[in-house]
Amino acid sequence: MVYLFEESELNDILNTTAASDLQRINAVYGRKTAPNAELYSLIWKPFEPFLEGIKTVNVSPSGLLHKVSLASVSDGLNGFLIDRYNIQILTTTANVNSGRELALNSNSSFTIFGGINYSM
């Protein structure tokens, strides 16, 4: 299990103010070589060790993550996530498997769930 972040942390980044829309977008997402990689560090960096050799990533965002264009997130060094991954946005985690048998205990496939409240 990979623990990510509190919703308030993402909210702080998404509510960045700037003089223009372009400045706000650059402040939130960063540029190809910009040093600002807060969004990347918060959302994506914790998964990097598990994505070696992976080209396609299926994501079913919830909550504020629906407001984030993952493909546009910059790590501030190597460009945007879209440059390294084929990011598939799914409306529900039921679409992750899409008829294929889930490869359990395999390094070539994994499933990520977020926002789970186990006490419900």
Secondary structure, DSSP 4 states (H G I P E B T S, - for coil): ------HHHHHHHHT---SSHHHHHHHHH--TT-S--HHIIIIIGGGGGG-TT--EEEE---GGGGG--GGG-B-SSS-BGGGT-EEEE-SSGGGTTTTSPP-TT-TT------S--TT-
